[in-house]
Amino acid sequence: MNQVIGKHKLELDTPCLVLDFEILEKNLARMQQIARSAGKNLRPHAKTHKCSVIARKQMEAGAVGISVAKISEAEALIEKGIRGILVTAPVVSPPKIERYLGCLQRDSSLLVVIDDLDNARSLDQSLKKRDLGAGVLIDIDVGLQRTGIAPGKALEFASSFAGFTSLHLKGIQAYAGQVQHIKGHEERRRESMEKMRPAAKVFAKLRTEWRECQIFSGAGTGTHDIDTGIPEITELQTGSYTVMDAEYLAIGSAKNPLTFDAFQPALTILTAVVSRNQKGFVTVDAGLKAIYRDGANPIVFSPKKEDMNYDWFGDEYGRIRYEESAETPRLGSIIELIVSHCDPTINLFDRFYVTQNEKVIDVWEIDLRGRCQ
Ligand SMILES: Cc1ncc(COP(=O)(O)O)c(C=O)c1O
């Protein structure tokens, strides 16, 4: 990979992911500063970037740990020396519990979420057999209806922890995924406040009854500046802010109703024109296997021509439409796109080409990619 260092990004082979170093650093610093000035911790989500180099940078910037979606991601980060990992999904099946115990043996600070009494009993017994103890957060369903227990049942669920010897209740998680992409800051704020309020009440009560119950983790990028206004929340688990995507840019921010500009897009994908024999569009080499199809369409970032649009064209290809009166893009020319949805797109690639002033300065392995167990 060293042979690409120093090259201009437009000389890279395509399709490939490019990460603007300075923008990434600014995004990391900004989220950390927003959390700090609101008196909150930051445990950013690695499900977005899937890269231990970025996770380490987040820790160096002041994060208290890293959130992950999967035990296999936790395994990889623990291997790299990252501590304070929160698994934001329940760990249920026997093979997964086995891997969880393996992680705990190497990192006793590992936290997982839980939303079921049978699961709690099973974890407690498994821990006891290995002479281990572990902290857990109760996952509260704040309307996403994916995982989590209803706020009204959470206190009763928490009371069962009195019977556990190895499982320790450390707090709650509440992630309102359905709210993150609501367009319009005021509407998003109203919805987030309404959905998070019951979880905040649960936490306030738990904190008075359980000495060890000190963590309330929540928020995504879309509500990062909204949920910081909820006094009970103790930490943010935001993910997409690191690199951003077209879906997030479209939601609008507090100051800009058209574009969510709190963070800048650090991630782009480069794709080359491979055929130009049609009227009104050229064919490029990034299709469904390179850009995950979800949410908004990719945005043409460069060349800076407003009349150019990307559309998927099967597994291997995309179509760049342009005004027929405009010049046809050259064969082999590079089109740079902001991807639709950063997380699943990053998961399709092995590495980021890291650039500064458009030149490649480093190559970072996306070492957590494909870790979906
Ligand atoms: C449980 C959980 N927490 C946090 C996040 C991060 O959200 P975002 O990427 O919107 O910042 C996600 C994203 O899907 C998630 O599922």
The ligand as an SDF file (V2000), in Angstrom:
LIG
                    3D

 16 16  0  0  0  0  0  0  0  0999 V2000
  -27.9300    1.4140   19.0400 C   0  0  0  0  0  0  0  0  0  0  0  0
  -27.3070    2.4810   18.2080 C   0  0  0  0  0  0  0  0  0  0  0  0
  -26.6400    3.4750   18.8290 N   0  0  0  0  0  0  0  0  0  0  0  0
  -26.0470    4.4650   18.1390 C   0  0  0  0  0  0  0  0  0  0  0  0
  -26.0860    4.5040   16.7580 C   0  0  0  0  0  0  0  0  0  0  0  0
  -25.3870    5.6260   16.0440 C   0  0  0  0  0  0  0  0  0  0  0  0
  -26.2830    6.4520   15.3750 O   0  0  0  0  0  0  0  0  0  0  0  0
  -25.8130    7.5180   14.3030 P   0  0  0  0  0  0  0  0  0  0  0  0
  -25.0360    6.7970   13.2630 O   0  0  0  0  0  0  0  0  0  0  0  0
  -27.0830    8.0570   13.7980 O   0  0  0  0  0  0  0  0  0  0  0  0
  -24.9860    8.5050   15.0180 O   0  0  0  0  0  0  0  0  0  0  0  0
  -26.7880    3.5020   16.0620 C   0  0  0  0  0  0  0  0  0  0  0  0
  -26.8830    3.5410   14.6060 C   0  0  0  0  0  0  0  0  0  0  0  0
  -27.5900    2.8410   13.9330 O   0  0  0  0  0  0  0  0  0  0  0  0
  -27.4050    2.4530   16.8080 C   0  0  0  0  0  0  0  0  0  0  0  0
  -28.0750    1.4580   16.2100 O   0  0  0  0  0  0  0  0  0  0  0  0
  1  2  1  0
  2  3  1  0
  2 15  2  0
  3  4  2  0
  4  5  1  0
  5  6  1  0
  5 12  2  0
  6  7  1  0
  7  8  1  0
  8  9  2  0
  8 10  1  0
  8 11  1  0
 12 13  1  0
 12 15  1  0
 13 14  2  0
 15 16  1  0
M  END
$$$$
